[in-house]
């Protein structure tokens, strides 16, 4: 169940964020722009969660708020559920709309908008 979803997300994120650094961060694949996390995914018990760190600022109906900062998520149980047109748009917004998670500890939990 999860492997096809993860493979599809990894390919789409890599294609949609050229030049981004992809690495394993807190045991999950995450893509970074200039050291700032912008997108990633994680396998949960019942689904795969796609996360955009600044996603609440995208103003997109397909993304749900996640956590106490600016992150938003979408969840999938099958690769054919991934809305590739929406995903391409979300990835473009991930490049253009960023909150500074890289320096959140130094700023004692306060986020500042980068773009």
Biopython code that builds the backbone (N, CA, C, O; Angstrom):
import numpy as np
from Bio.PDB.StructureBuilder import StructureBuilder

atoms = [
    (1, "UNK", "N", (0.832, -1.200, 0.000)),
    (1, "UNK", "CA", (0.000, 0.000, 0.000)),
    (1, "UNK", "C", (0.869, 1.252, 0.000)),
    (1, "UNK", "O", (0.699, 2.117, -0.859)),
    (2, "UNK", "N", (1.788, 1.363, 0.940)),
    (2, "UNK", "CA", (2.523, 2.614, 1.096)),
    (2, "UNK", "C", (3.615, 2.813, 0.048)),
    (2, "UNK", "O", (3.871, 3.946, -0.358)),
    (3, "UNK", "N", (4.258, 1.748, -0.392)),
    (3, "UNK", "CA", (5.403, 1.890, -1.287)),
    (3, "UNK", "C", (5.060, 2.616, -2.589)),
    (3, "UNK", "O", (5.788, 3.534, -2.967)),
    (4, "UNK", "N", (3.979, 2.243, -3.293)),
    (4, "UNK", "CA", (3.649, 2.978, -4.525)),
    (4, "UNK", "C", (3.340, 4.457, -4.270)),
    (4, "UNK", "O", (3.681, 5.310, -5.090)),
    (5, "UNK", "N", (2.701, 4.761, -3.145)),
    (5, "UNK", "CA", (2.407, 6.158, -2.799)),
    (5, "UNK", "C", (3.716, 6.901, -2.554)),
    (5, "UNK", "O", (3.913, 8.002, -3.069)),
    (6, "UNK", "N", (4.609, 6.305, -1.770)),
    (6, "UNK", "CA", (5.894, 6.942, -1.468)),
    (6, "UNK", "C", (6.719, 7.152, -2.732)),
    (6, "UNK", "O", (7.310, 8.216, -2.921)),
    (7, "UNK", "N", (6.760, 6.141, -3.597)),
    (7, "UNK", "CA", (7.518, 6.272, -4.848)),
    (7, "UNK", "C", (6.959, 7.390, -5.725)),
    (7, "UNK", "O", (7.716, 8.172, -6.300)),
    (8, "UNK", "N", (5.634, 7.465, -5.825)),
    (8, "UNK", "CA", (5.003, 8.511, -6.643)),
    (8, "UNK", "C", (5.264, 9.895, -6.060)),
    (8, "UNK", "O", (5.551, 10.836, -6.800)),
    (9, "UNK", "N", (5.167, 10.024, -4.739)),
    (9, "UNK", "CA", (5.422, 11.321, -4.105)),
    (9, "UNK", "C", (6.882, 11.729, -4.261)),
    (9, "UNK", "O", (7.169, 12.886, -4.568)),
    (10, "UNK", "N", (7.806, 10.796, -4.055)),
    (10, "UNK", "CA", (9.231, 11.114, -4.182)),
    (10, "UNK", "C", (9.551, 11.608, -5.590)),
    (10, "UNK", "O", (10.271, 12.594, -5.754)),
    (11, "UNK", "N", (9.024, 10.933, -6.598)),
    (11, "UNK", "CA", (9.277, 11.345, -7.985)),
    (11, "UNK", "C", (8.680, 12.719, -8.267)),
    (11, "UNK", "O", (9.325, 13.562, -8.891)),
    (12, "UNK", "N", (7.455, 12.947, -7.812)),
    (12, "UNK", "CA", (6.786, 14.230, -8.070)),
    (12, "UNK", "C", (7.477, 15.377, -7.340)),
    (12, "UNK", "O", (7.648, 16.457, -7.905)),
    (13, "UNK", "N", (7.874, 15.153, -6.093)),
    (13, "UNK", "CA", (8.532, 16.216, -5.326)),
    (13, "UNK", "C", (9.890, 16.539, -5.945)),
    (13, "UNK", "O", (10.234, 17.710, -6.108)),
    (14, "UNK", "N", (10.661, 15.509, -6.289)),
    (14, "UNK", "CA", (11.971, 15.746, -6.909)),
    (14, "UNK", "C", (11.839, 16.511, -8.224)),
    (14, "UNK", "O", (12.638, 17.403, -8.509)),
    (15, "UNK", "N", (10.833, 16.163, -9.021)),
    (15, "UNK", "CA", (10.619, 16.863, -10.294)),
    (15, "UNK", "C", (10.095, 18.276, -10.077)),
    (15, "UNK", "O", (10.450, 19.189, -10.823)),
    (16, "UNK", "N", (9.262, 18.465, -9.073)),
    (16, "UNK", "CA", (8.641, 19.764, -8.828)),
    (16, "UNK", "C", (9.506, 20.751, -8.072)),
    (16, "UNK", "O", (9.230, 21.950, -8.068)),
    (17, "UNK", "N", (10.556, 20.250, -7.430)),
    (17, "UNK", "CA", (11.473, 21.122, -6.686)),
    (17, "UNK", "C", (12.909, 20.901, -7.162)),
    (17, "UNK", "O", (13.758, 20.466, -6.384)),
    (18, "UNK", "N", (13.189, 21.201, -8.443)),
    (18, "UNK", "CA", (14.561, 21.005, -8.925)),
    (18, "UNK", "C", (15.531, 21.869, -8.126)),
    (18, "UNK", "O", (15.247, 23.026, -7.816)),
    (19, "UNK", "N", (16.668, 21.289, -7.806)),
    (19, "UNK", "CA", (17.661, 22.014, -7.026)),
    (19, "UNK", "C", (17.480, 21.886, -5.531)),
    (19, "UNK", "O", (18.342, 22.321, -4.766)),
    (20, "UNK", "N", (16.377, 21.299, -5.097)),
    (20, "UNK", "CA", (16.163, 21.104, -3.658)),
    (20, "UNK", "C", (17.052, 19.966, -3.171)),
    (20, "UNK", "O", (17.330, 19.017, -3.905)),
    (21, "UNK", "N", (17.487, 20.076, -1.935)),
    (21, "UNK", "CA", (18.282, 19.020, -1.319)),
    (21, "UNK", "C", (17.334, 18.026, -0.658)),
    (21, "UNK", "O", (16.559, 18.394, 0.224)),
    (22, "UNK", "N", (17.396, 16.776, -1.082)),
    (22, "UNK", "CA", (16.560, 15.724, -0.494)),
    (22, "UNK", "C", (17.406, 14.939, 0.494)),
    (22, "UNK", "O", (18.503, 14.489, 0.165)),
    (23, "UNK", "N", (16.892, 14.778, 1.701)),
    (23, "UNK", "CA", (17.615, 13.976, 2.690)),
    (23, "UNK", "C", (16.634, 13.386, 3.691)),
    (23, "UNK", "O", (15.482, 13.810, 3.780)),
    (24, "UNK", "N", (17.107, 12.411, 4.435)),
    (24, "UNK", "CA", (16.305, 11.813, 5.493)),
    (24, "UNK", "C", (16.475, 12.686, 6.732)),
    (24, "UNK", "O", (17.594, 12.930, 7.183)),
    (25, "UNK", "N", (15.362, 13.147, 7.272)),
    (25, "UNK", "CA", (15.362, 14.059, 8.417)),
    (25, "UNK", "C", (14.321, 13.548, 9.400)),
    (25, "UNK", "O", (13.152, 13.401, 9.044)),
    (26, "UNK", "N", (14.728, 13.279, 10.615)),
    (26, "UNK", "CA", (13.832, 12.684, 11.617)),
    (26, "UNK", "C", (13.174, 11.418, 11.063)),
    (26, "UNK", "O", (11.985, 11.181, 11.280)),
    (27, "UNK", "N", (13.958, 10.611, 10.349)),
    (27, "UNK", "CA", (13.555, 9.308, 9.798)),
    (27, "UNK", "C", (12.582, 9.396, 8.619)),
    (27, "UNK", "O", (11.974, 8.389, 8.257)),
    (28, "UNK", "N", (12.422, 10.581, 8.012)),
    (28, "UNK", "CA", (11.497, 10.738, 6.886)),
    (28, "UNK", "C", (12.175, 11.503, 5.752)),
    (28, "UNK", "O", (13.032, 12.349, 6.007)),
    (29, "UNK", "N", (11.800, 11.217, 4.497)),
    (29, "UNK", "CA", (12.348, 11.986, 3.383)),
    (29, "UNK", "C", (11.785, 13.409, 3.367)),
    (29, "UNK", "O", (10.572, 13.619, 3.403)),
    (30, "UNK", "N", (12.699, 14.374, 3.313)),
    (30, "UNK", "CA", (12.321, 15.790, 3.340)),
    (30, "UNK", "C", (13.162, 16.527, 2.298)),
    (30, "UNK", "O", (14.341, 16.225, 2.112)),
    (31, "UNK", "N", (12.543, 17.494, 1.623)),
    (31, "UNK", "CA", (13.227, 18.322, 0.632)),
    (31, "UNK", "C", (13.427, 19.718, 1.218)),
    (31, "UNK", "O", (12.513, 20.304, 1.799)),
    (32, "UNK", "N", (14.650, 20.237, 1.051)),
    (32, "UNK", "CA", (15.053, 21.522, 1.620)),
    (32, "UNK", "C", (15.459, 22.488, 0.517)),
    (32, "UNK", "O", (16.069, 22.090, -0.475)),
    (33, "UNK", "N", (15.118, 23.756, 0.697)),
    (33, "UNK", "CA", (15.602, 24.837, -0.157)),
    (33, "UNK", "C", (16.388, 25.788, 0.729)),
    (33, "UNK", "O", (15.844, 26.352, 1.678)),
    (34, "UNK", "N", (17.662, 25.966, 0.425)),
    (34, "UNK", "CA", (18.546, 26.822, 1.231)),
    (34, "UNK", "C", (18.500, 26.445, 2.710)),
    (34, "UNK", "O", (18.484, 27.320, 3.575)),
    (35, "UNK", "N", (18.480, 25.157, 2.997)),
    (35, "UNK", "CA", (18.492, 24.687, 4.376)),
    (35, "UNK", "C", (17.156, 24.716, 5.079)),
    (35, "UNK", "O", (17.065, 24.330, 6.245)),
    (36, "UNK", "N", (16.123, 25.161, 4.404)),
    (36, "UNK", "CA", (14.786, 25.278, 4.996)),
    (36, "UNK", "C", (13.912, 24.115, 4.513)),
    (36, "UNK", "O", (13.798, 23.910, 3.305)),
    (37, "UNK", "N", (13.291, 23.344, 5.422)),
    (37, "UNK", "CA", (12.432, 22.247, 4.980)),
    (37, "UNK", "C", (11.168, 22.787, 4.319)),
    (37, "UNK", "O", (10.508, 23.677, 4.856)),
    (38, "UNK", "N", (10.833, 22.238, 3.141)),
    (38, "UNK", "CA", (9.647, 22.728, 2.438)),
    (38, "UNK", "C", (8.613, 21.640, 2.184)),
    (38, "UNK", "O", (7.414, 21.919, 2.216)),
    (39, "UNK", "N", (9.048, 20.405, 1.933)),
    (39, "UNK", "CA", (8.099, 19.322, 1.649)),
    (39, "UNK", "C", (8.696, 17.989, 2.072)),
    (39, "UNK", "O", (9.914, 17.813, 2.093)),
    (40, "UNK", "N", (7.823, 17.065, 2.405)),
    (40, "UNK", "CA", (8.261, 15.721, 2.755)),
    (40, "UNK", "C", (7.064, 14.824, 2.937)),
    (40, "UNK", "O", (5.917, 15.258, 2.829)),
    (41, "UNK", "N", (7.341, 13.577, 3.212)),
    (41, "UNK", "CA", (6.238, 12.654, 3.467)),
    (41, "UNK", "C", (6.655, 11.651, 4.527)),
    (41, "UNK", "O", (7.843, 11.443, 4.775)),
    (42, "UNK", "N", (5.665, 11.036, 5.145)),
    (42, "UNK", "CA", (5.919, 10.018, 6.156)),
    (42, "UNK", "C", (4.844, 8.953, 6.079)),
    (42, "UNK", "O", (3.690, 9.223, 5.746)),
    (43, "UNK", "N", (5.248, 7.758, 6.390)),
    (43, "UNK", "CA", (4.315, 6.636, 6.404)),
    (43, "UNK", "C", (3.687, 6.552, 7.785)),
    (43, "UNK", "O", (4.385, 6.430, 8.791)),
    (44, "UNK", "N", (2.379, 6.617, 7.822)),
    (44, "UNK", "CA", (1.629, 6.440, 9.057)),
    (44, "UNK", "C", (0.990, 5.051, 9.023)),
    (44, "UNK", "O", (1.088, 4.342, 8.022)),
    (45, "UNK", "N", (0.351, 4.677, 10.095)),
    (45, "UNK", "CA", (-0.245, 3.343, 10.157)),
    (45, "UNK", "C", (-1.280, 3.120, 9.049)),
    (45, "UNK", "O", (-1.318, 2.050, 8.442)),
    (46, "UNK", "N", (-2.104, 4.114, 8.792)),
    (46, "UNK", "CA", (-3.219, 3.927, 7.861)),
    (46, "UNK", "C", (-3.048, 4.625, 6.515)),
    (46, "UNK", "O", (-3.896, 4.476, 5.635)),
    (47, "UNK", "N", (-1.958, 5.392, 6.338)),
    (47, "UNK", "CA", (-1.817, 6.171, 5.104)),
    (47, "UNK", "C", (-0.403, 6.722, 4.983)),
    (47, "UNK", "O", (0.453, 6.469, 5.831)),
    (48, "UNK", "N", (-0.174, 7.476, 3.920)),
    (48, "UNK", "CA", (1.061, 8.235, 3.753)),
    (48, "UNK", "C", (0.682, 9.705, 3.824)),
    (48, "UNK", "O", (-0.226, 10.159, 3.129)),
    (49, "UNK", "N", (1.391, 10.446, 4.676)),
    (49, "UNK", "CA", (1.106, 11.872, 4.864)),
    (49, "UNK", "C", (2.119, 12.703, 4.087)),
    (49, "UNK", "O", (3.326, 12.571, 4.289)),
    (50, "UNK", "N", (1.629, 13.551, 3.207)),
    (50, "UNK", "CA", (2.439, 14.532, 2.487)),
    (50, "UNK", "C", (2.369, 15.826, 3.281)),
    (50, "UNK", "O", (1.281, 16.306, 3.600)),
    (51, "UNK", "N", (3.532, 16.394, 3.601)),
    (51, "UNK", "CA", (3.567, 17.578, 4.455)),
    (51, "UNK", "C", (4.294, 18.718, 3.757)),
    (51, "UNK", "O", (5.362, 18.532, 3.175)),
    (52, "UNK", "N", (3.698, 19.892, 3.826)),
    (52, "UNK", "CA", (4.338, 21.126, 3.374)),
    (52, "UNK", "C", (4.513, 22.009, 4.603)),
    (52, "UNK", "O", (3.533, 22.376, 5.251)),
    (53, "UNK", "N", (5.754, 22.351, 4.924)),
    (53, "UNK", "CA", (6.018, 23.101, 6.152)),
    (53, "UNK", "C", (5.333, 24.461, 6.161)),
    (53, "UNK", "O", (4.946, 24.941, 7.227)),
    (54, "UNK", "N", (5.174, 25.084, 5.023)),
    (54, "UNK", "CA", (4.517, 26.396, 4.946)),
    (54, "UNK", "C", (3.137, 26.303, 4.304)),
    (54, "UNK", "O", (2.594, 27.311, 3.853)),
    (55, "UNK", "N", (2.577, 25.120, 4.261)),
    (55, "UNK", "CA", (1.353, 24.842, 3.520)),
    (55, "UNK", "C", (0.110, 25.594, 3.942)),
    (55, "UNK", "O", (-0.784, 25.796, 3.119)),
    (56, "UNK", "N", (0.016, 26.023, 5.210)),
    (56, "UNK", "CA", (-1.172, 26.777, 5.621)),
    (56, "UNK", "C", (-1.251, 28.122, 4.911)),
    (56, "UNK", "O", (-2.327, 28.715, 4.825)),
    (57, "UNK", "N", (-0.135, 28.603, 4.408)),
    (57, "UNK", "CA", (-0.120, 29.878, 3.686)),
    (57, "UNK", "C", (-0.413, 29.710, 2.194)),
    (57, "UNK", "O", (-0.462, 30.701, 1.465)),
    (58, "UNK", "N", (-0.610, 28.474, 1.730)),
    (58, "UNK", "CA", (-0.868, 28.239, 0.307)),
    (58, "UNK", "C", (-2.304, 28.568, -0.075)),
    (58, "UNK", "O", (-2.586, 28.793, -1.252)),
    (59, "UNK", "N", (-3.215, 28.600, 0.884)),
    (59, "UNK", "CA", (-4.641, 28.833, 0.625)),
    (59, "UNK", "C", (-5.173, 27.814, -0.384)),
    (59, "UNK", "O", (-5.727, 28.174, -1.422)),
    (60, "UNK", "N", (-4.992, 26.539, -0.052)),
    (60, "UNK", "CA", (-5.397, 25.438, -0.926)),
    (60, "UNK", "C", (-6.396, 24.545, -0.205)),
    (60, "UNK", "O", (-6.113, 24.094, 0.906)),
    (61, "UNK", "N", (-7.558, 24.273, -0.802)),
    (61, "UNK", "CA", (-8.573, 23.450, -0.142)),
    (61, "UNK", "C", (-8.164, 21.993, 0.045)),
    (61, "UNK", "O", (-8.721, 21.323, 0.914)),
    (62, "UNK", "N", (-7.217, 21.474, -0.733)),
    (62, "UNK", "CA", (-6.811, 20.075, -0.607)),
    (62, "UNK", "C", (-5.831, 19.803, 0.506)),
    (62, "UNK", "O", (-5.464, 18.651, 0.738)),
    (63, "UNK", "N", (-5.392, 20.851, 1.208)),
    (63, "UNK", "CA", (-4.435, 20.696, 2.303)),
    (63, "UNK", "C", (-5.105, 21.035, 3.628)),
    (63, "UNK", "O", (-5.874, 21.992, 3.721)),
    (64, "UNK", "N", (-4.803, 20.240, 4.652)),
    (64, "UNK", "CA", (-5.369, 20.452, 5.990)),
    (64, "UNK", "C", (-4.286, 20.944, 6.933)),
    (64, "UNK", "O", (-3.149, 20.479, 6.850)),
    (65, "UNK", "N", (-4.606, 21.877, 7.833)),
    (65, "UNK", "CA", (-3.615, 22.347, 8.807)),
    (65, "UNK", "C", (-3.065, 21.187, 9.632)),
    (65, "UNK", "O", (-3.780, 20.237, 9.950)),
    (66, "UNK", "N", (-1.783, 21.283, 9.971)),
    (66, "UNK", "CA", (-1.123, 20.256, 10.772)),
    (66, "UNK", "C", (-0.201, 20.939, 11.775)),
    (66, "UNK", "O", (0.661, 21.730, 11.392)),
    (67, "UNK", "N", (-0.380, 20.639, 13.040)),
    (67, "UNK", "CA", (0.505, 21.173, 14.063)),
    (67, "UNK", "C", (0.202, 22.611, 14.421)),
    (67, "UNK", "O", (-0.799, 23.183, 13.991)),
    (68, "UNK", "N", (1.101, 23.190, 15.228)),
    (68, "UNK", "CA", (0.851, 24.534, 15.760)),
    (68, "UNK", "C", (1.535, 25.651, 14.976)),
    (68, "UNK", "O", (1.372, 26.823, 15.315)),
    (69, "UNK", "N", (2.293, 25.315, 13.940)),
    (69, "UNK", "CA", (2.967, 26.355, 13.177)),
    (69, "UNK", "C", (2.252, 26.579, 11.841)),
    (69, "UNK", "O", (1.052, 26.852, 11.846)),
    (70, "UNK", "N", (2.921, 26.477, 10.730)),
    (70, "UNK", "CA", (2.334, 26.814, 9.421)),
    (70, "UNK", "C", (2.203, 25.617, 8.489)),
    (70, "UNK", "O", (1.905, 25.791, 7.308)),
    (71, "UNK", "N", (2.419, 24.412, 8.991)),
    (71, "UNK", "CA", (2.400, 23.225, 8.138)),
    (71, "UNK", "C", (0.980, 22.834, 7.735)),
    (71, "UNK", "O", (0.005, 23.131, 8.427)),
    (72, "UNK", "N", (0.901, 22.154, 6.584)),
    (72, "UNK", "CA", (-0.368, 21.596, 6.107)),
    (72, "UNK", "C", (-0.067, 20.254, 5.452)),
    (72, "UNK", "O", (1.043, 20.008, 4.979)),
    (73, "UNK", "N", (-1.081, 19.394, 5.436)),
    (73, "UNK", "CA", (-0.876, 18.036, 4.960)),
    (73, "UNK", "C", (-1.990, 17.571, 4.040)),
    (73, "UNK", "O", (-3.076, 18.149, 3.987)),
    (74, "UNK", "N", (-1.675, 16.501, 3.314)),
    (74, "UNK", "CA", (-2.663, 15.723, 2.564)),
    (74, "UNK", "C", (-2.311, 14.268, 2.828)),
    (74, "UNK", "O", (-1.136, 13.928, 2.965)),
    (75, "UNK", "N", (-3.317, 13.409, 2.898)),
    (75, "UNK", "CA", (-3.078, 11.994, 3.198)),
    (75, "UNK", "C", (-3.604, 11.124, 2.070)),
    (75, "UNK", "O", (-4.644, 11.405, 1.474)),
    (76, "UNK", "N", (-2.854, 10.051, 1.792)),
    (76, "UNK", "CA", (-3.188, 9.153, 0.690)),
    (76, "UNK", "C", (-3.028, 7.701, 1.122)),
    (76, "UNK", "O", (-2.127, 7.367, 1.890)),
    (77, "UNK", "N", (-3.911, 6.843, 0.621)),
    (77, "UNK", "CA", (-3.794, 5.405, 0.859)),
    (77, "UNK", "C", (-3.459, 4.650, -0.421)),
    (77, "UNK", "O", (-3.137, 3.463, -0.365)),
    (78, "UNK", "N", (-3.527, 5.305, -1.561)),
    (78, "UNK", "CA", (-3.189, 4.685, -2.845)),
    (78, "UNK", "C", (-2.601, 5.743, -3.773)),
    (78, "UNK", "O", (-2.957, 6.919, -3.695)),
    (79, "UNK", "N", (-1.702, 5.314, -4.649)),
    (79, "UNK", "CA", (-1.034, 6.255, -5.551)),
    (79, "UNK", "C", (-2.016, 6.959, -6.481)),
    (79, "UNK", "O", (-1.785, 8.104, -6.869)),
    (80, "UNK", "N", (-3.106, 6.289, -6.843)),
    (80, "UNK", "CA", (-4.059, 6.931, -7.758)),
    (80, "UNK", "C", (-4.907, 8.008, -7.076)),
    (80, "UNK", "O", (-5.694, 8.684, -7.738)),
    (81, "UNK", "N", (-4.756, 8.170, -5.777)),
    (81, "UNK", "CA", (-5.444, 9.254, -5.059)),
    (81, "UNK", "C", (-4.676, 10.572, -5.132)),
    (81, "UNK", "O", (-5.228, 11.628, -4.825)),
    (82, "UNK", "N", (-3.422, 10.516, -5.532)),
    (82, "UNK", "CA", (-2.593, 11.725, -5.562)),
    (82, "UNK", "C", (-3.080, 12.631, -6.692)),
    (82, "UNK", "O", (-3.066, 12.222, -7.853)),
    (83, "UNK", "N", (-3.508, 13.852, -6.375)),
    (83, "UNK", "CA", (-3.973, 14.787, -7.413)),
    (83, "UNK", "C", (-2.768, 15.501, -8.042)),
    (83, "UNK", "O", (-2.331, 16.542, -7.551)),
    (84, "UNK", "N", (-2.240, 14.937, -9.123)),
    (84, "UNK", "CA", (-0.964, 15.419, -9.664)),
    (84, "UNK", "C", (-0.999, 16.883, -10.092)),
    (84, "UNK", "O", (0.006, 17.581, -9.950)),
    (85, "UNK", "N", (-2.116, 17.363, -10.607)),
    (85, "UNK", "CA", (-2.218, 18.785, -10.945)),
    (85, "UNK", "C", (-2.130, 19.657, -9.704)),
    (85, "UNK", "O", (-1.417, 20.660, -9.690)),
    (86, "UNK", "N", (-2.858, 19.269, -8.660)),
    (86, "UNK", "CA", (-2.787, 20.000, -7.388)),
    (86, "UNK", "C", (-1.386, 19.922, -6.807)),
    (86, "UNK", "O", (-0.847, 20.922, -6.332)),
    (87, "UNK", "N", (-0.792, 18.725, -6.846)),
    (87, "UNK", "CA", (0.538, 18.541, -6.276)),
    (87, "UNK", "C", (1.559, 19.440, -6.967)),
    (87, "UNK", "O", (2.409, 20.029, -6.299)),
    (88, "UNK", "N", (1.492, 19.556, -8.276)),
    (88, "UNK", "CA", (2.413, 20.441, -9.001)),
    (88, "UNK", "C", (2.231, 21.889, -8.550)),
    (88, "UNK", "O", (3.210, 22.617, -8.386)),
    (89, "UNK", "N", (0.990, 22.304, -8.352)),
    (89, "UNK", "CA", (0.710, 23.670, -7.889)),
    (89, "UNK", "C", (1.225, 23.866, -6.461)),
    (89, "UNK", "O", (1.817, 24.900, -6.154)),
    (90, "UNK", "N", (1.001, 22.876, -5.586)),
    (90, "UNK", "CA", (1.480, 22.967, -4.201)),
    (90, "UNK", "C", (3.003, 23.066, -4.156)),
    (90, "UNK", "O", (3.556, 23.818, -3.354)),
    (91, "UNK", "N", (3.677, 22.305, -5.018)),
    (91, "UNK", "CA", (5.142, 22.347, -5.046)),
    (91, "UNK", "C", (5.646, 23.704, -5.526)),
    (91, "UNK", "O", (6.648, 24.206, -5.017)),
    (92, "UNK", "N", (4.966, 24.301, -6.498)),
    (92, "UNK", "CA", (5.344, 25.652, -6.941)),
    (92, "UNK", "C", (5.174, 26.643, -5.795)),
    (92, "UNK", "O", (6.012, 27.523, -5.598)),
    (93, "UNK", "N", (4.093, 26.496, -5.045)),
    (93, "UNK", "CA", (3.873, 27.384, -3.902)),
    (93, "UNK", "C", (4.895, 27.116, -2.803)),
    (93, "UNK", "O", (5.289, 28.041, -2.092)),
    (94, "UNK", "N", (5.332, 25.863, -2.651)),
    (94, "UNK", "CA", (6.341, 25.538, -1.636)),
    (94, "UNK", "C", (7.648, 26.271, -1.916)),
    (94, "UNK", "O", (8.367, 26.641, -0.988)),
    (95, "UNK", "N", (7.951, 26.478, -3.183)),
    (95, "UNK", "CA", (9.157, 27.227, -3.549)),
    (95, "UNK", "C", (8.961, 28.728, -3.310)),
    (95, "UNK", "O", (9.889, 29.416, -2.885)),
    (96, "UNK", "N", (7.761, 29.230, -3.582)),
    (96, "UNK", "CA", (7.501, 30.671, -3.534)),
    (96, "UNK", "C", (7.047, 31.191, -2.175)),
    (96, "UNK", "O", (7.215, 32.375, -1.884)),
    (97, "UNK", "N", (6.477, 30.328, -1.341)),
    (97, "UNK", "CA", (5.949, 30.741, -0.032)),
    (97, "UNK", "C", (6.672, 29.935, 1.036)),
    (97, "UNK", "O", (6.449, 28.733, 1.176)),
    (98, "UNK", "N", (7.540, 30.604, 1.789)),
    (98, "UNK", "CA", (8.309, 29.886, 2.803)),
    (98, "UNK", "C", (8.362, 30.657, 4.111)),
    (98, "UNK", "O", (8.550, 31.873, 4.134)),
    (99, "UNK", "N", (8.194, 29.920, 5.190)),
    (99, "UNK", "CA", (8.430, 30.420, 6.536)),
    (99, "UNK", "C", (9.771, 29.862, 6.993)),
    (99, "UNK", "O", (10.141, 28.755, 6.601)),
    (100, "UNK", "N", (10.491, 30.594, 7.798)),
    (100, "UNK", "CA", (11.865, 30.255, 8.178)),
    (100, "UNK", "C", (11.910, 29.229, 9.313)),
    (100, "UNK", "O", (12.068, 29.582, 10.481)),
    (101, "UNK", "N", (11.767, 27.958, 8.945)),
    (101, "UNK", "CA", (11.879, 26.884, 9.932)),
    (101, "UNK", "C", (13.331, 26.618, 10.299)),
    (101, "UNK", "O", (13.611, 26.104, 11.382)),
    (102, "UNK", "N", (14.255, 26.960, 9.412)),
    (102, "UNK", "CA", (15.672, 26.706, 9.659)),
    (102, "UNK", "C", (16.138, 27.399, 10.943)),
    (102, "UNK", "O", (16.977, 26.862, 11.666)),
    (103, "UNK", "N", (15.603, 28.577, 11.225)),
    (103, "UNK", "CA", (16.045, 29.359, 12.386)),
    (103, "UNK", "C", (15.013, 29.426, 13.505)),
    (103, "UNK", "O", (15.080, 30.321, 14.348)),
    (104, "UNK", "N", (14.068, 28.504, 13.530)),
    (104, "UNK", "CA", (12.987, 28.560, 14.518)),
    (104, "UNK", "C", (13.511, 28.376, 15.950)),
    (104, "UNK", "O", (12.987, 28.990, 16.878)),
    (105, "UNK", "N", (14.520, 27.554, 16.133)),
    (105, "UNK", "CA", (15.066, 27.346, 17.480)),
    (105, "UNK", "C", (15.772, 28.612, 17.950)),
    (105, "UNK", "O", (15.600, 29.044, 19.089)),
    (106, "UNK", "N", (16.564, 29.199, 17.066)),
    (106, "UNK", "CA", (17.279, 30.430, 17.421)),
    (106, "UNK", "C", (16.309, 31.558, 17.766)),
    (106, "UNK", "O", (16.602, 32.407, 18.608)),
    (107, "UNK", "N", (15.154, 31.555, 17.107)),
    (107, "UNK", "CA", (14.144, 32.592, 17.364)),
    (107, "UNK", "C", (13.150, 32.173, 18.442)),
    (107, "UNK", "O", (12.111, 32.809, 18.619)),
    (108, "UNK", "N", (13.470, 31.111, 19.151)),
    (108, "UNK", "CA", (12.654, 30.634, 20.283)),
    (108, "UNK", "C", (11.210, 30.340, 19.881)),
    (108, "UNK", "O", (10.269, 30.752, 20.559)),
    (109, "UNK", "N", (11.048, 29.621, 18.767)),
    (109, "UNK", "CA", (9.726, 29.190, 18.345)),
    (109, "UNK", "C", (8.944, 30.189, 17.516)),
    (109, "UNK", "O", (7.793, 29.928, 17.166)),
    (110, "UNK", "N", (9.538, 31.322, 17.196)),
    (110, "UNK", "CA", (8.842, 32.333, 16.394)),
    (110, "UNK", "C", (9.226, 32.162, 14.925)),
    (110, "UNK", "O", (10.406, 32.116, 14.579)),
    (111, "UNK", "N", (8.219, 32.072, 14.080)),
    (111, "UNK", "CA", (8.449, 31.942, 12.641)),
    (111, "UNK", "C", (8.394, 33.300, 11.960)),
    (111, "UNK", "O", (7.572, 34.150, 12.303)),
    (112, "UNK", "N", (9.281, 33.491, 10.988)),
    (112, "UNK", "CA", (9.244, 34.686, 10.150)),
    (112, "UNK", "C", (9.104, 34.252, 8.701)),
    (112, "UNK", "O", (9.667, 33.238, 8.288)),
    (113, "UNK", "N", (8.366, 35.012, 7.950)),
    (113, "UNK", "CA", (8.157, 34.676, 6.541)),
    (113, "UNK", "C", (9.402, 35.042, 5.745)),
    (113, "UNK", "O", (9.933, 36.145, 5.878)),
    (114, "UNK", "N", (9.864, 34.109, 4.919)),
    (114, "UNK", "CA", (11.009, 34.356, 4.044)),
    (114, "UNK", "C", (10.568, 34.861, 2.683)),
    (114, "UNK", "O", (11.155, 35.790, 2.128)),
    (115, "UNK", "N", (9.518, 34.232, 2.150)),
    (115, "UNK", "CA", (9.036, 34.572, 0.805)),
    (115, "UNK", "C", (7.534, 34.652, 0.833)),
    (115, "UNK", "O", (6.911, 34.926, -0.193)),
]
sb = StructureBuilder()
sb.init_structure("model")
sb.init_model(0)
sb.init_chain("A")
sb.init_seg("    ")
for serial, (resi, resn, name, xyz) in enumerate(atoms, 1):
    if name == "N":
        sb.init_residue(resn, " ", resi, " ")
    sb.init_atom(name, np.array(xyz, "f"), 0.0, 1.0, " ", f" {name:<3s}", serial, name[0])
structure = sb.get_structure()
